[in-house]
Amino acid sequence: MKISFIRFSGAARASSCAPPDTAPALISLDASFSIHGPKGSHGLTAAEFFTLPRDPAIPRPGTRSTYQKVLDREAWTHAVVSAAVVLEMDQQVCKSASIVLGVAPIPWRLPKVEALLAGKTITPELAAQAGELAVEGANPLAKNKYKVRLTKAVVRRTVLDLATPA
């Protein structure tokens, strides 16, 4: 996926707050941006654009992907918690995973969870482990501690749903 983007300011990156619905999905799909400005043109991956380390996921046969989000009924403007998940599956075995959360001011990639899933059969227990690992070291603020439980559940449910054939 390639997106053309015209820079209107001097900033080459979105380093403060990324749209929580779009950024995780773009990173999980390994999207790239073509930046055009007064000093010329250059390309950036979505991960680079949103200031995350690069870790590409290349779609192959057996690849399944989805984007899940939890919304606050009173404020439909953005997700409270979201997850973009891409799993490359061989039957019930996950060959590789790409998981990006929209829960912080920037998209949050989960390399430890990706490594946990790679090469393993996706079971309810493994999906629950993935949910727990997704929030390892989380340091929520006083008023958003509930996001930890939501994040665990979204990761667990999304991984399990993708791994289970329809």
LINTA-V19330 format. One line per field, one symbol per residue. ss: DSSP state (A for helix, B for strand, O for the rest). phi: phi as a letter, one per 20 degrees, with the letter a starting at -180 (. if undefined). burial: + if it has 16 or more other C-alpha atoms within 10 Angstrom, else -. A space follows every 50 residues. Layout:
ss = ???
phi = ???
burial = ???
This chain:
ss = OBBBBBOOOOOOOOOOOOOOOOAAAAAAOOOBBBBBBOOBBBBBBAAAAO OOOOOOOOOOOOBBBBBBBBBBOOBBBBBBBBBBBBBBBBOOBBBBBBBB BBOOOOOBBOAAAAAAAOOBBOOAAAAAAAAAAAOOOOOOOAAAOAAAAA AAAAAAAAAAAAAOOO
phi = .ccecdedcffecedeceffeegfffffelfcddecbfeocbdcffffge mdffbfddfcgnfcbbcdbddegecffbffbbbdccdedcmeeefbcccc edccfcgcfdfffgfffgndffcgffffgfffffdgmfcffgecffffff fgfffgfffffffegf
burial = -----------------+-++-+++++++++++-++------++++++++ -+----+-----+++-++++--------+++++++++++---++++++++ +++--+++++--++-+++--++---++++++++++-----------++-+ ++++++++++-++---
